[in-house]
Amino acid sequence: MRIVWFGFLILLVGISTAGAQSTIIFEMKDPAGDDWGAGALAYPGHEIFSAGLFDLQKFRVSADETHFYFDFQFPAVTNPFQAPEGYFHQRLEVYMDTSFPGGNENIILGGWRLRTRPQYGWEVRLSVAPFNETRLFTWDSQGLRQYDQGVSSSLQADGKTIRAKVERGLLAGQPECRRWRYYVLVGSFDGLSPGSWRPLGDNSLWQAGGEGPPVFDLLAPRWGWKTQKRQLARGVLSPVSVAGVKVSLWIKIGLISLLGIAVLFGAAYHLRRWNNDGA
C-alpha cells in the first residue's frame, strides 16, 4: 500500500512540475562571431571588455501562466561593477511588432535613429539594462506608456543567459503572441550616456570604435538581403518571426537535399564512365 501511495505522490509531483514549465513561443540562433555591427564596429580597448560580450548566440521567448520570458544567450557575461542583476555590459532592446500593419516605425538608440520597414512598426518595447534599468513600453494611438513594475532582468544559473521577465498582465491587451515579430539589438551599457547606450568615439579605452550605429549585434539571418550588416548599414530593420524561421529551415533542408542529389548523380555519372572505360 505504501508503494502505491509513493508512486501516486511521484505522479502528482511530476504533473505539478510539468504544469509549471514554460512554453517556447519563439527561438532563433544568431550567427557566431558577428559582433561587429554594420561591419567595422570595435569593442572598447579596456581589459574588462572581453571577447564575446556582445555576440548574441540565441534568443528565446517563452511563457508560463504568470510571465513572459525573454532569454539572450552570449558566450561571455561578466559583472565587473557588481550590478545586482549579475551582468553589467549588455544593453539590450527588443522591439515587438504585435499587430500588423502599423505601429511605431522609429527605433531610437541614444543619439541614433533607426527605422523599421513600413507597416512593420512596433507596439511593444522591452528595454533591458543592469542596475534596475529594465523597462517595458507599449505604444498605440494614445501614445507611449512606460511600465517600471512587473518587469526585471537577471543572469541565469548557466552564467551565459540574461533573462528578462515580464508579467503577463502587462501584455494582456496584445494579439496572439505566436504571431509577434521581433527586432533584437545588442549594445554596450553606459549609464552616463543617452539611453545608456555606449557611444562611438576617440576614447579607445571606454568608447566603441568604428562607424555606424552603436549596435554590436542584431538578430538576423547569416545570408540574404536581411543580413545584420545590410540592415544596419541602411538604417532600416526587418523583424524576425516564427514564420521566417520556418521558411529559413525549409530553405536549408532544400539546399542540403539538392546538394545530396547532385552528389549522387555525380557519383553515378563517374561510376558509369568508369564501367564504360573498363569495358
C-alpha positions as CSV (number, residue, x, y, z in Angstrom):
1,M,0.0,0.0,0.0
2,R,2.9,2.4,0.9
3,I,4.4,1.7,-2.5
4,V,1.1,2.6,-4.3
5,W,0.9,5.9,-2.3
6,F,4.5,6.7,-3.0
7,G,4.1,6.1,-6.7
8,F,0.9,8.3,-6.7
9,L,2.9,11.1,-4.9
10,I,5.6,10.9,-7.6
11,L,3.0,11.2,-10.3
12,L,1.5,14.3,-8.7
13,V,4.9,15.9,-8.3
14,G,5.6,15.1,-12.0
15,I,2.3,16.6,-13.1
16,S,2.9,19.7,-11.0
17,T,6.4,20.2,-12.4
18,A,5.2,19.7,-16.0
19,G,2.5,22.3,-15.4
20,A,5.0,24.8,-14.2
21,Q,7.2,24.5,-17.2
22,S,7.2,27.4,-19.7
23,T,6.1,27.0,-23.3
24,I,8.5,28.2,-26.1
25,I,6.9,30.8,-28.3
26,F,9.9,31.8,-30.4
27,E,13.5,30.7,-30.7
28,M,16.3,31.6,-33.1
29,K,20.0,31.2,-33.2
30,D,22.2,34.1,-34.3
31,P,25.4,33.7,-36.3
32,A,28.5,33.4,-34.1
33,G,31.3,36.0,-34.4
34,D,29.2,38.8,-35.9
35,D,29.6,41.3,-33.0
36,W,30.9,44.0,-35.3
37,G,27.6,45.8,-36.1
38,A,27.4,47.2,-39.6
39,G,30.8,45.8,-40.4
40,A,33.5,47.7,-38.6
41,L,32.4,48.3,-35.0
42,A,35.1,47.5,-32.4
43,Y,35.0,46.8,-28.7
44,P,36.4,49.5,-26.3
45,G,40.0,48.7,-25.5
46,H,39.9,48.4,-21.8
47,E,40.6,44.9,-20.5
48,I,37.1,44.5,-18.9
49,F,35.6,44.3,-22.4
50,S,36.4,40.6,-23.1
51,A,35.6,38.9,-26.4
52,G,32.1,37.7,-26.9
53,L,30.3,40.0,-24.5
54,F,28.1,41.4,-27.3
55,D,27.9,38.4,-29.6
56,L,24.3,37.2,-29.3
57,Q,24.1,33.5,-29.9
58,K,20.5,32.6,-29.3
59,F,17.2,34.4,-28.5
60,R,14.2,32.7,-27.0
61,V,10.8,33.8,-25.9
62,S,8.7,31.6,-23.6
63,A,5.8,31.9,-21.3
64,D,4.0,30.3,-18.4
65,E,0.8,31.1,-16.6
66,T,2.2,34.2,-15.0
67,H,5.1,35.6,-17.0
68,F,6.7,36.0,-20.4
69,Y,10.5,35.2,-20.5
70,F,13.0,36.7,-23.0
71,D,16.3,34.9,-23.0
72,F,19.5,36.3,-24.5
73,Q,22.5,33.8,-24.7
74,F,26.1,35.0,-25.0
75,P,29.5,33.2,-25.0
76,A,30.6,35.5,-22.2
77,V,28.9,37.5,-19.5
78,T,30.8,39.3,-16.8
79,N,29.9,41.7,-13.9
80,P,33.0,43.8,-13.1
81,F,31.0,46.5,-11.3
82,Q,28.7,44.2,-9.3
83,A,25.3,45.0,-10.8
84,P,22.6,43.3,-8.8
85,E,21.2,41.5,-11.9
86,G,24.5,39.6,-12.2
87,Y,25.6,41.2,-15.5
88,F,26.9,44.6,-16.4
89,H,28.0,45.1,-20.0
90,Q,25.0,44.2,-22.2
91,R,22.5,46.8,-23.2
92,L,19.6,45.0,-24.9
93,E,16.5,46.1,-26.8
94,V,13.6,44.0,-28.1
95,Y,11.0,45.8,-30.2
96,M,7.9,43.7,-30.9
97,D,5.6,44.1,-33.8
98,T,2.5,42.5,-32.3
99,S,-0.2,43.9,-34.6
100,F,0.3,44.1,-38.4
101,P,0.1,46.5,-40.1
102,G,1.0,49.8,-38.5
103,G,2.9,50.6,-35.3
104,N,5.8,53.0,-34.4
105,E,8.5,52.8,-37.1
106,N,11.1,54.7,-35.1
107,I,13.9,53.0,-33.1
108,I,16.0,55.4,-31.0
109,L,19.3,54.2,-29.6
110,G,20.9,57.0,-27.7
111,G,21.7,59.6,-30.4
112,W,21.0,57.2,-33.2
113,R,17.7,56.8,-35.1
114,L,16.9,53.6,-37.0
115,R,13.6,52.7,-38.7
116,T,11.6,49.6,-39.2
117,R,10.2,48.5,-42.6
118,P,7.0,50.3,-43.5
119,Q,3.9,48.6,-41.9
120,Y,6.2,46.6,-39.6
121,G,6.3,49.1,-36.7
122,W,6.4,48.1,-33.1
123,E,3.8,48.2,-30.4
124,V,5.9,46.8,-27.5
125,R,9.4,47.7,-26.5
126,L,11.4,45.8,-23.9
127,S,14.5,47.8,-22.7
128,V,17.0,45.6,-20.8
129,A,19.8,47.1,-18.7
130,P,21.6,46.5,-15.4
131,F,21.2,48.5,-12.2
132,N,17.3,48.2,-12.2
133,E,17.0,50.0,-15.5
134,T,14.9,47.3,-17.3
135,R,11.6,48.8,-18.5
136,L,8.6,47.9,-20.7
137,F,6.9,50.3,-23.1
138,T,3.7,49.9,-25.1
139,W,2.7,52.2,-28.0
140,D,-0.7,52.8,-29.5
141,S,-2.8,55.6,-30.9
142,Q,-3.0,57.1,-27.4
143,G,0.8,57.4,-27.2
144,L,3.6,55.7,-25.2
145,R,3.2,54.0,-21.8
146,Q,6.0,53.1,-19.6
147,Y,6.0,50.2,-17.0
148,D,8.6,50.1,-14.2
149,Q,6.9,47.4,-12.1
150,G,6.4,43.8,-13.2
151,V,9.5,43.7,-15.4
152,S,13.0,42.7,-14.4
153,S,16.2,41.1,-15.7
154,S,18.8,38.7,-14.3
155,L,21.7,36.4,-15.2
156,Q,20.7,32.8,-15.2
157,A,22.5,29.9,-13.5
158,D,24.4,28.9,-16.7
159,G,26.3,32.2,-16.5
160,K,25.7,32.9,-20.1
161,T,22.0,33.7,-20.4
162,I,20.4,37.0,-19.5
163,R,16.7,36.7,-18.9
164,A,14.1,39.5,-18.9
165,K,10.9,38.6,-17.1
166,V,7.6,40.4,-17.8
167,E,4.3,39.9,-16.0
168,R,1.7,38.5,-18.4
169,G,-0.8,41.2,-17.3
170,L,1.3,43.9,-18.8
171,L,0.8,42.4,-22.3
172,A,-2.7,41.2,-21.8
173,G,-4.0,43.6,-24.5
174,Q,-1.7,42.4,-27.2
175,P,-2.8,40.0,-30.0
176,E,-1.8,36.2,-30.2
177,C,1.9,36.0,-29.1
178,R,2.8,33.4,-31.7
179,R,2.3,36.0,-34.5
180,W,4.7,38.5,-32.9
181,R,7.7,39.7,-34.9
182,Y,10.9,40.8,-33.2
183,Y,13.7,43.3,-33.5
184,V,16.5,42.3,-31.2
185,L,19.5,44.7,-30.7
186,V,22.7,44.3,-28.6
187,G,24.8,47.2,-27.5
188,S,27.2,48.2,-24.7
189,F,25.8,49.6,-21.4
190,D,27.0,53.0,-20.3
191,G,24.8,54.6,-17.6
192,L,26.2,58.1,-18.3
193,S,25.3,58.1,-22.0
194,P,21.9,58.9,-23.6
195,G,19.6,55.9,-23.3
196,S,22.5,54.1,-21.6
197,W,24.0,53.2,-25.0
198,R,27.8,53.4,-25.1
199,P,28.7,55.8,-27.9
200,L,31.3,55.6,-30.6
201,G,34.3,58.0,-30.1
202,D,38.0,58.6,-29.9
203,N,38.4,57.3,-26.3
204,S,39.7,53.9,-27.3
205,L,39.5,52.6,-23.7
206,W,35.9,53.3,-23.0
207,Q,34.2,54.1,-26.2
208,A,33.4,51.8,-29.1
209,G,35.4,52.3,-32.3
210,G,34.3,52.2,-35.9
211,E,31.3,53.7,-37.7
212,G,27.6,53.2,-37.8
213,P,25.0,52.9,-35.0
214,P,26.2,51.5,-31.6
215,V,24.7,48.1,-32.2
216,F,27.2,45.3,-32.0
217,D,24.8,42.5,-32.9
218,L,21.3,42.3,-34.5
219,L,19.3,39.1,-34.6
220,A,19.3,38.4,-38.3
221,P,20.0,35.6,-40.8
222,R,23.5,35.0,-41.9
223,W,22.7,35.1,-45.6
224,G,20.3,37.0,-47.9
225,W,19.2,40.6,-48.1
226,K,18.2,40.8,-44.4
227,T,21.7,40.3,-43.0
228,Q,22.8,42.3,-40.0
229,K,25.4,44.3,-42.0
230,R,22.9,45.2,-44.7
231,Q,20.2,46.3,-42.3
232,L,22.4,48.4,-40.0
233,A,24.2,50.0,-42.9
234,R,20.9,51.1,-44.4
235,G,19.4,52.0,-41.1
236,V,16.2,50.1,-42.0
237,L,15.5,47.0,-39.9
238,S,13.5,43.9,-40.7
239,P,11.9,41.8,-38.0
240,V,12.3,38.1,-37.4
241,S,9.3,35.8,-36.8
242,V,8.3,32.2,-36.3
243,A,7.2,32.1,-39.9
244,G,10.6,33.4,-41.1
245,V,12.5,30.9,-39.1
246,K,10.4,28.0,-40.5
247,V,11.0,29.3,-44.1
248,S,14.8,29.5,-43.4
249,L,14.7,26.0,-42.1
250,W,12.9,24.6,-45.2
251,I,15.3,26.5,-47.5
252,K,18.3,24.9,-45.7
253,I,16.7,21.5,-46.0
254,G,16.0,22.1,-49.6
255,L,19.6,23.2,-50.3
256,I,21.0,20.2,-48.5
257,S,18.7,17.9,-50.4
258,L,19.7,19.4,-53.7
259,L,23.4,19.0,-52.8
260,G,22.8,15.4,-51.8
261,I,21.0,14.7,-55.1
262,A,23.8,16.4,-57.0
263,V,26.5,14.3,-55.2
264,L,24.5,11.1,-56.0
265,F,24.1,12.0,-59.7
266,G,27.8,12.9,-59.9
267,A,28.8,9.7,-58.3
268,A,26.5,7.7,-60.6
269,Y,27.9,9.5,-63.7
270,H,31.5,8.8,-62.8
271,L,30.8,5.2,-61.9
272,R,29.1,4.7,-65.3
273,R,32.1,6.3,-67.1
274,W,34.5,4.1,-65.1
275,N,32.5,1.0,-66.1
276,N,32.4,2.0,-69.7
277,D,36.2,2.7,-69.8
278,G,36.8,-0.7,-68.2
279,A,34.7,-2.4,-70.8
